[in-house]
Amino acid sequence: MVLGALALVLVLLLAWPIGLVVWANGKVQHTAALSGAPDTPGTTYLLTGSDSRADGGIVADGTEGARTDTILLLHVPEQGPTALISLPRDTYVEVPENGPAKLNAAFAWGGPRLLVRTVEGLTGLTVDHYAEIGMAGVQDVVDAVGGVNLCHDADVNDPDSGMVWTAGCHDVDGTQALAFARMRKADPTGDVGRAERQRQVVGAVMGKVDPGSLALRPGRQVALVGAGTGALTMDDDADILTMGRLGLAFRAASGPEGITGTPPIATIDYRPGHNLGSTVLLDPDQAPAFWVAIRDGSYPPGPVGGMPTS
């Protein structure tokens, strides 16, 4: 009887994670995104955050459909620190077959695949995996991990995002975290500040996902997988294990040995004409060497970039 009971326990311990992976794989949403460009060293993920009416997102300016308000490049080199780099959506770029534009126009014109090609041209890094995060789905993910602790050093009352905040750190639920991630107009640093807060939200979620504590909580595992797959759309080659590796890379980049921030910026008010208005110009002298160092793992850990000093 004792041996039979032990055997049953072992079967259940093995069958549950296998069954969970099979079930989760069936829930992963896919889209055609990769360019087929030759590989570059390391593993590179392109993460975008989109707001749309379809997923319950708030689109206050009347824009129909999805928008890429957040564009993050996550790179795991063969050796060296993992890097999480925010690309401002208004970055001035050359979009293949379309010419000069703001970076997020590539998604509007050609979806994930054109955005991937544009980012590859900007950075010299081949994107191995693509993940699109529906911002409204962030609410479910935060609630699935039981809330998170977030910090912002200013009072905020922003009706566009719904963020109401007293300076400091607070425990928040999914609704509050979503407003925290969306706020832009009340932030003097605009998209750069919003990108930092969005990295903070995802980093806080990853900090709550402790595999040890989840192992004996099947209900929490199912809720988290369901929320995560519901919020994410990935490239055709990705599966639930890719999501796991992406999460581990995000955690590594957000830790003390990782790199987070923006590429070198020359100005956040570059006006090149072409009816583009104000754009963000990456530093033409520093950015190429920066991307090479990120690719090769030779860039030192810590925060990088930020607002230009002049």
N, C-alpha and C positions, 0 to 999 in steps of 0.2 A: 504493500500500500504506500509506504513512504517513497520507495523508488518510483512508483507510478505517479505520485503527486509531484515529485521533483521533475520528472520527465514532462508533466503537463505544464509546470511553471516555465521550464526552458523553452518549450514550444511556443508558449504565449509570449515570452520575452523576445523571441526571434520573429515570430509571425507578425506581431503588432508593428514594429518599425518597417518591415518589408511591405506589409499591407498599406501602411501609411504612405510610403514612397510611391507605390503603384497608384493609389487613389489620388495623391497630390499631382503626379505627372499628368493624369487625365484632366486636371483642372487648370493647368498652365495655359494661358492664352498666348498665341503666336502671331507674328507679323513678319513679312518680308522686309529685312532691314540691311543685311550685310552686303558689302560692295563686291566681294571677291578679290580685293586687292591683295598683293603679295604680303605674307606675314612680316611683321616686325618683332623684335625680341620682346619677351614678356607677354603678359595678357592684359588687354585693354578692354574696358567696359565703357560704353556710352550710356549714361542715364539721363532721361528727360522727365520733367514734371509737366503734366498738362492739366489744364482746366477745361471742362466742357459741360454743356447743358446735359449731355447724355448721362454723365455720372454724378449729376447733382451739383456740379461746380457752380460757383458764383461768377458770372461773366457780366460785370457791372457796366462795361462800356458798350454793350450790345453786340459784341463779336459772336458770330455763330460758329459752332463746331469747336474743335480742340485747338489749344495754343501751347507752344513749348515755352513756358515762362521760366523754366529751370533747365540748364544744360550742364551736366557734370561729366568729367572724364576721370575715370578710376583706372589707375595703371599699377599692375603688379610686375615689377621687373624680375629678371632671372636672379639677380642678387641686388640687395639694397632696399631702401624704404619704399613702402607702398604709398602712392600719391593720389589724393582726391582734389581735382582742380575744377573750380567753377569757371565756366565760360559765360560771360555776360551775354544775354540774349541779343543785345544791340551791338555786339562786336562786328566791326567792319570786316567783311570777307569777300572773296570771289566765289560765287556759287557756280559750280560746273554747269555749262550751257546757258547760264542766266546772267552772269556778270556781277558787278559790284552790288552788294546788298547787306542788310543786317542778318546776323546768323540765323535768327529764328524764321526768317523768310524762306530759308531752304526747306523747312518742314512744311510750311504753308504751300509751297509750290510743288514739292515732290515727295512729301511724307518722310518716313524714317530713313529710307534708302538714300535720298538726296541729302538729308541732314548728315548722315554718316559719311558720305563722300566729301561733303564740305568740311567737316571736322577733320577728316584725314588729310585734306589738302592744307588746312590751317596748321596742324600739329606735326605732320609727318608720321603719325602713329596709325597703324591699321587697327580698326575696331574689330575685336573678336566676338563681342556679344553686345546686344542692345537691350535696354530695359526702359520701358515707358511706365511711369508711375502716375496713375490717375489721382490728382491731389485730393479729391473727395474720398478716395479709398484710404488715405492716410488716417482719417478719423477712425475707421474700423480697426486698422492695425494698432493704433495707440490704445484703443479700448481693449483689444485682444491681449495686450501685455499688461493691462491693469493701470494704464496711465503712465506719464513720464514727468520728470523734473526738468524744467527749462529756465534759462536765465536771460534777462535783457535789462540793460542798465539805464533805461529811461521810462518815464511814464508815457503811456500810449492810450489814445481813445480814437481809433480809426474806424469810421463807419463803413468804409469800402470793404475792408477785410473782416470786420467784426472783432478785431483785437482790442481788448480793454485790459490794460496792464499797469501795475504799480511796479516801479523799478525794483529789481531784485530777482530772486529765484523762487519758483512756485511749482507745486505739483498740479498738473493739469490733465484733463480728460481729452478725448479725441477731438471734440468740437473746438476746444480752446487751442489745442496743438495745431489744428488746421488753420485757424485764424492767425496764429503765431507764424506759421510757414508762409502765409499768403501776404502778410502786410508789406507794403512797399512805399505807398505815398507819404506815410508819416515818418519814413526813415530818410534822413538827409543823404545817406549813401545809396539810396535807391536799390537797384538790382544787386549790387555787391553786398549790401546788408541783408537783403532777403535771402540770397544764396547762403550766407553764413548761418542764418537761422534755420534754413531748411536742412543744412548739414547737421546742425545741432539736434533737430528733431529726429532725423534718421539715426544719428549716433546714439541718442537717448534710447530709442527703441532697441537698437542692437545691444545696448548695455543691459536691457531687461531680458533679453533672450538668452537665458542661461541653460544650456543643454542638460546640465545635471538636474536642475530643478524641474525641467519639463519632462524628464524621462519617465517619472512616475505620475504624470498628470495628463493622461490621454485627452481629456476634454479640452485642456488649454492648448495642447498640440493641434487638435483639429480646428479650434477656433483661430489659432494663429496662421495655420496653413491656409485655411479658407479665406481669411482676411488678406493675407499676403498675395495669394494667387488672384484674388478678386481685384486687387489694386494694381497688379503688374501685368504688362504685356511684354513678351520677350521675343527675340529673334527665333527663326525657325529651327536653329540648331540647339537651342537651350532647353533644359529640363529642370526638374526640381533640384537636382544636384548642382546645376549651374547657379541657381538662386542661392543655394547654401554657400557656394564658393564666393559669390558676389558679396554676400553678407559678411563673411569672414574677412574679405579684402577691405570692405568699408570699415569694419571694426579696427583693422590694422592701421588703416590710413588715419583714423580718428584718434588713435592712441598716441602715447608719447614718442614712439619711434616712427610715426607716420608723417606725411606731408599734407597739409591742407591750405587752401587759399586760392588765389587767382594767378594767372600768368602775368608777367610784367606789363603794365598798362602805361601808355604814353599820355593819354588824355581820355576823359569820359565825355568830352564835348567836341569830337572831331566832326567837321562838317564838309564832307567830300563832294557835295553836289549830288547829281543823279536823283534829285528829289528825295533823298534819304533823311534829311534833317540831321539831328544830332546822333552821333554813333560813338561807340567805344573803340579806340584805336590801341591795339597791342603794340608794345614798344618794338619797332622794326629792328633795332640793334640788339636787344637783349632776348627777345622771345625765341628766336631760332636755337640759340645755345641752351636756353631753359628747357625746351622740349627734348633736346638730345640728352640732357642730364637726367630728366625724368625717365626717359626711355631706358637709359643705361643703368639707372639706380645709383648714380653718382651725386645726385642732389642731396644736401644734408637734411635730416629730419627737422620738423618745426613748421610754423606758419610762414606762408610766402605771399608776395604780392600785396594786394590791397590798393587803396586809392593812391593815385600819383601824388607826389609831393609838390608839384608845380604845374 
